[in-house]
Amino acid sequence: QVQLVESGGGLVQPGGSLRLSCAASGSIFSINAMGWYRQAPGKQRELVAAINSGGSPNYRDSVKGRFTISRDTAKNAVYLQMNSLKPEDTAVYYCNAAIRRLESLAWVNYWGQGTQVTVSS
């Protein structure tokens, strides 16, 4: 079994910062890309940021310059530093990772349970 466990969400005022963390555990052989998605009420889930196995990041335009994604390969972890938060960043944030398990050659997409981020005064 593989699990992704997120932490770090919460309530913050506009202009504030939060750092999300996600750690993968279980029978992991290899991890390829990792990323963060978000879903606001009544909207589709959207990619926020992703980072490949080589450490190259990409971001959706609305978060460029404010959010930073990073990963710790040794810990099977990915992080999202969110600065200058805006009310429109309010959503449930989900961690995602492409993982190959010890028992299989197939790459499978795994999701975390989600963590709520609320930006409000």
C-alpha positions as CSV (number, residue, x, y, z in Angstrom):
1,Q,0.0,0.0,0.0
2,V,1.0,3.6,-0.6
3,Q,-0.2,6.6,1.3
4,L,0.2,10.4,0.8
5,V,-0.3,12.4,3.9
6,E,-0.7,16.2,3.8
7,S,-0.4,18.8,6.5
8,G,-0.1,22.5,6.9
9,G,-3.4,23.9,5.8
10,G,-5.4,26.4,7.8
11,L,-6.9,29.9,8.0
12,V,-4.7,32.9,7.1
13,Q,-5.3,36.5,6.4
14,P,-4.8,38.0,2.9
15,G,-1.1,38.6,2.3
16,G,-0.1,35.8,4.7
17,S,1.8,32.7,4.2
18,L,1.3,28.9,4.6
19,R,3.5,25.9,4.0
20,L,2.0,22.7,2.9
21,S,3.8,19.4,3.3
22,C,3.1,15.9,1.8
23,A,4.9,12.7,2.6
24,A,4.6,9.5,0.7
25,S,5.0,6.2,2.5
26,G,4.5,2.5,1.9
27,S,6.0,0.0,-0.5
28,I,7.6,2.6,-2.8
29,F,10.2,1.8,-5.4
30,S,10.3,5.1,-7.2
31,I,8.6,8.4,-7.4
32,N,8.4,10.5,-10.6
33,A,6.6,13.8,-10.7
34,M,4.9,15.2,-7.6
35,G,2.5,18.1,-7.4
36,W,-0.2,20.1,-5.8
37,Y,-3.8,20.5,-7.0
38,R,-6.6,22.5,-5.6
39,Q,-10.4,22.5,-5.8
40,A,-12.6,25.3,-4.7
41,P,-16.3,24.9,-4.1
42,G,-18.2,24.5,-7.4
43,K,-15.0,24.4,-9.4
44,Q,-13.0,21.8,-11.1
45,R,-9.7,20.5,-9.6
46,E,-6.8,22.4,-11.0
47,L,-3.0,22.0,-11.1
48,V,-1.3,24.5,-8.9
49,A,2.4,23.4,-9.2
50,A,4.4,20.3,-10.1
51,I,8.0,19.2,-9.8
52,N,9.6,16.4,-11.8
53,S,12.1,13.9,-10.6
54,G,14.9,16.2,-11.7
55,G,13.6,19.0,-9.6
56,S,12.3,21.2,-12.4
57,P,9.1,23.1,-11.3
58,N,6.2,24.5,-13.2
59,Y,3.3,26.7,-11.9
60,R,0.0,27.9,-13.0
61,D,0.1,31.5,-14.0
62,S,-1.9,32.8,-11.1
63,V,0.5,31.6,-8.5
64,K,3.8,32.4,-10.2
65,G,6.1,34.5,-8.0
66,R,4.0,33.7,-4.9
67,F,4.2,30.0,-4.5
68,T,7.3,27.7,-4.5
69,I,7.2,24.0,-4.8
70,S,10.1,21.8,-3.6
71,R,10.8,18.2,-2.9
72,D,13.0,16.1,-0.6
73,T,13.8,12.9,-2.5
74,A,15.2,11.1,0.6
75,K,12.0,11.7,2.5
76,N,9.6,11.1,-0.4
77,A,8.2,14.5,0.4
78,V,6.9,17.5,-1.5
79,Y,6.3,21.0,-0.1
80,L,4.4,24.1,-1.2
81,Q,5.4,27.4,0.2
82,M,2.5,29.9,-0.4
83,N,3.2,33.6,0.1
84,S,1.1,36.7,-0.5
85,L,-2.0,34.6,-0.3
86,K,-5.3,35.9,-1.8
87,P,-8.9,35.0,-1.0
88,E,-9.1,33.4,-4.5
89,D,-6.4,30.8,-3.3
90,T,-9.1,29.4,-0.9
91,A,-9.6,25.7,-1.7
92,V,-8.9,22.2,-0.7
93,Y,-5.3,21.4,-1.7
94,Y,-4.4,17.9,-2.8
95,C,-1.0,16.3,-3.0
96,N,-0.4,14.1,-6.1
97,A,2.5,11.7,-7.0
98,A,3.3,9.3,-9.7
99,I,4.6,6.2,-7.9
100,R,6.0,2.8,-8.9
101,R,5.5,0.3,-6.1
102,L,7.9,-2.5,-5.2
103,E,5.4,-5.1,-6.3
104,S,4.7,-3.7,-9.7
105,L,6.3,-2.1,-12.8
106,A,3.3,0.2,-13.4
107,W,3.3,3.9,-12.6
108,V,0.2,4.8,-10.6
109,N,-1.2,8.2,-9.7
110,Y,-1.8,8.6,-5.9
111,W,-3.7,11.4,-4.1
112,G,-3.6,12.7,-0.6
113,Q,-6.7,13.3,1.4
114,G,-6.7,17.0,1.0
115,T,-6.0,19.9,3.3
116,Q,-8.2,23.0,3.6
117,V,-6.6,26.4,2.9
118,T,-8.8,29.4,3.7
119,V,-7.7,33.0,3.0
120,S,-10.0,35.5,4.7
121,S,-9.9,38.5,6.9
